[in-house]
Amino acid sequence: MTFGEQPAYLRVAGDLRQKIVDGQLPPHTRLPSQARIRQEYGVSDTVALEARKVLMAEGLVEGRSGSGTYVRERPVPRRISRSGYRPTGGATPFRQEQADGEGRGTWESSSEQAEASVAVAERLGIEPGERVMCTRYLYREGGEAMMLSTSWEPLAVTGRTPVMLPEEGPVGGMGVVERMRAIDVIVDNVTEEVGARPGLAEELLVLGGVPGHVVLVVQRTFYASGRPVETADVVIPADRYRVAYHLPVK
């Protein structure tokens, strides 16, 4: 293979991908069989199989037991607002979007005390094993699971205060900034790192994906005078949503 030349399986996958994008292979159409791909492109069974695997990993096709591989319906990506979006009233961006428009969003959550893992402790600037409040959220839109979030707050900051449980108390359900302000902790900075990876089996089970589907992961941390007071992982299906940042100009 010369420099810059693609492997055969990527060339085949690229051609099939273009046919899907162009509509030559519309949603719910059965993908050409492995034998058909082999004959049409003059490649081996191994190349044909690897090309199909690429399309499946990209979420363009899905296997149906005992039936074959079919082109998936391509959803129109929807927007999820992130940092810099400062709604009135202190609600989180998701809740504000539901209130402002014709939102059909719902969410559910559960909180429990836990010991900080090494990774979480590093993000919060505490020692592994220190107690944190771990809250897990599942957000839905029109009944469809759209986003998962897991947050951790050090109990050294929120323990024995009215905001110890994020969804309860006088400011329950408000954003982190408002909740921390209620206990005289002034949040003055937030960072978000966005990455992508294959979804974990348990995530895809909830979000409606299949093995190999990619998810966006937003790693968010709130700071007060340089001290981390909350960190969270937000997991979003990459094929259905786009992350939109609203950043004020100062």
C-alpha positions in Angstrom: 0.0 0.0 0.0 1.5 3.3 -1.0 1.6 6.4 1.2 -1.8 8.0 1.5 -3.7 5.0 0.1 -6.6 3.8 2.2 -6.9 0.1 3.1 -9.5 -1.7 1.0 -12.0 -2.1 3.8 -12.1 1.7 4.3 -12.6 2.3 0.6 -15.5 -0.1 0.5 -17.0 1.4 3.7 -16.5 4.9 2.3 -18.4 4.0 -0.9 -21.3 2.4 1.1 -21.3 5.3 3.5 -21.7 7.8 0.6 -24.6 5.7 -0.8 -26.3 5.9 2.6 -25.7 9.7 2.8 -26.9 10.3 -0.7 -30.1 8.2 -0.2 -29.2 5.4 -2.6 -29.5 3.2 0.4 -32.4 4.7 2.4 -33.2 3.9 6.0 -34.5 0.4 6.7 -32.9 -0.9 3.4 -31.0 -4.1 3.8 -27.3 -3.6 3.3 -25.7 -5.7 0.5 -24.7 -9.1 1.8 -21.1 -9.9 2.4 -21.1 -12.1 -0.7 -22.6 -9.2 -2.8 -20.0 -6.7 -1.4 -17.2 -9.2 -2.2 -18.4 -9.6 -5.8 -19.2 -5.9 -6.5 -16.0 -4.5 -5.1 -13.7 -7.5 -6.0 -12.5 -7.9 -2.4 -12.1 -10.8 0.0 -14.6 -11.9 2.6 -12.4 -10.4 5.3 -12.5 -7.0 3.6 -16.2 -7.1 3.2 -16.8 -8.1 6.8 -14.5 -5.3 8.1 -16.3 -2.7 5.9 -19.6 -3.7 7.4 -18.1 -3.5 10.9 -17.0 0.1 10.2 -20.5 1.1 9.2 -21.9 -0.5 12.2 -19.4 1.1 14.5 -20.4 4.5 13.0 -24.0 3.8 13.8 -25.1 3.9 10.1 -26.3 0.3 10.0 -27.6 -2.2 12.6 -27.8 -5.9 12.6 -31.2 -7.6 13.0 -31.0 -11.2 14.4 -31.7 -13.7 11.7 -32.5 -11.1 9.1 -29.3 -9.2 8.1 -27.9 -5.7 8.4 -30.0 -2.7 7.7 -29.5 1.1 7.2 -30.5 2.9 10.4 -32.9 5.9 10.5 -30.7 9.0 10.7 -32.1 11.3 13.4 -31.9 15.0 12.9 -29.4 16.2 15.6 -31.0 18.3 18.3 -29.3 20.9 20.5 -28.3 20.6 24.1 -27.2 23.9 25.7 -24.1 24.0 27.9 -21.9 26.5 29.7 -22.4 30.2 29.5 -26.2 29.8 29.3 -27.3 31.7 32.3 -31.1 31.5 32.5 -33.1 33.6 34.9 -34.3 32.0 38.1 -31.3 29.8 38.5 -32.7 26.7 36.8 -30.3 24.4 34.9 -30.1 24.9 31.1 -32.1 21.8 30.4 -34.9 22.8 32.7 -34.9 26.4 31.3 -35.2 25.1 27.8 -38.2 23.0 28.8 -39.9 26.0 30.4 -39.1 28.4 27.5 -40.2 26.3 24.6 -42.5 23.5 23.8 -40.3 21.2 25.8 -41.5 17.7 26.7 -38.5 17.0 28.9 -38.6 15.1 32.1 -35.8 13.9 34.4 -35.3 11.6 37.4 -32.5 11.5 39.9 -31.1 9.6 42.8 -28.5 10.6 45.4 -26.3 8.6 47.7 -23.2 9.1 49.8 -20.1 7.3 48.4 -16.3 7.2 48.7 -14.5 9.2 46.1 -12.6 7.1 43.6 -9.1 8.0 42.6 -10.3 9.7 39.5 -13.1 11.6 41.2 -10.8 12.6 44.1 -8.3 14.0 41.6 -10.9 16.1 40.0 -12.2 17.4 43.3 -8.8 18.0 44.8 -9.5 15.6 47.8 -8.1 12.3 49.0 -9.4 9.0 47.6 -12.0 7.5 49.9 -13.3 10.9 51.2 -17.0 11.1 51.3 -18.9 12.6 48.4 -22.5 13.0 47.4 -23.0 11.1 44.2 -26.1 12.1 42.2 -27.2 10.3 39.0 -29.6 11.9 36.5 -31.5 10.5 33.5 -33.0 13.1 31.2 -35.7 12.3 28.7 -37.3 14.2 25.8 -40.7 13.1 24.7 -40.2 10.0 26.7 -36.9 9.2 25.0 -33.8 8.9 27.0 -31.4 11.7 25.8 -28.8 12.3 28.4 -27.1 10.8 31.5 -25.3 12.8 34.2 -23.4 11.7 37.3 -22.2 14.4 39.7 -20.0 14.3 42.7 -19.9 17.0 45.5 -17.5 16.8 48.4 -19.4 16.4 51.7 -16.6 18.5 53.3 -18.3 21.4 51.4 -22.0 20.5 51.4 -22.4 18.0 54.3 -24.8 19.0 57.1 -26.1 21.9 55.0 -29.5 22.5 53.4 -28.0 21.8 49.9 -26.4 18.4 50.8 -29.0 16.7 48.5 -29.0 18.5 45.1 -32.7 17.8 44.4 -34.1 18.5 47.9 -34.3 21.4 50.3 -35.1 25.1 49.7 -33.0 25.4 46.5 -33.4 21.8 45.4 -33.2 21.4 41.6 -31.4 24.7 41.1 -28.1 25.0 39.4 -24.8 24.4 41.2 -24.0 28.1 41.3 -27.3 29.0 43.0 -27.1 26.0 45.4 -23.5 26.8 46.5 -24.4 30.5 46.9 -27.1 29.5 49.4 -24.3 28.2 51.7 -22.0 31.2 51.0 -19.8 29.3 48.6 -19.3 31.6 45.6 -18.7 29.7 42.3 -16.5 31.9 40.1 -15.3 29.5 37.4 -16.4 26.4 35.5 -14.5 24.2 33.1 -15.9 21.7 30.6 -13.9 19.2 28.6 -15.7 17.5 25.7 -14.6 14.1 24.4 -16.0 11.1 22.6 -15.8 7.4 23.1 -17.8 4.2 22.5 -20.7 4.1 24.9 -20.5 1.7 27.8 -23.0 -1.2 27.7 -25.0 0.1 30.6 -25.1 3.6 29.1 -26.3 2.4 25.7 -28.9 0.2 27.3 -30.5 3.3 28.8 -29.9 5.6 25.9 -31.1 3.3 23.3 -27.9 2.6 21.4 -26.2 -0.5 20.3 -22.6 -1.7 21.0 -20.1 0.5 19.2 -22.2 3.7 19.2 -20.3 6.8 20.1 -21.3 9.1 23.0 -20.1 12.6 23.8 -18.8 13.0 27.3 -18.7 16.4 28.9 -16.5 16.5 32.0 -17.6 19.5 34.0 -16.1 21.0 37.2 -17.3 24.0 39.2 -14.7 26.0 41.2 -15.0 28.5 44.1 -11.8 30.5 44.6 -9.8 27.7 42.9 -11.4 24.9 44.9 -13.5 22.3 43.1 -16.9 22.1 44.6 -18.7 19.8 42.1 -17.6 17.7 39.2 -19.8 15.7 36.8 -19.8 13.5 33.7 -22.5 14.2 31.2 -23.1 11.5 28.6 -25.0 12.3 25.3 -25.7 10.1 22.2 -23.4 11.6 19.5 -25.7 10.6 16.7 -28.8 12.4 18.0 -27.5 15.5 19.7 -25.1 18.4 19.4 -23.7 20.3 22.3 -24.3 24.1 21.9 -22.2 26.6 23.9 -23.6 30.0 24.7 -20.6 32.1 25.8 -21.2 35.7 26.8 -18.7 38.3 25.4 -17.2 40.4 28.2 
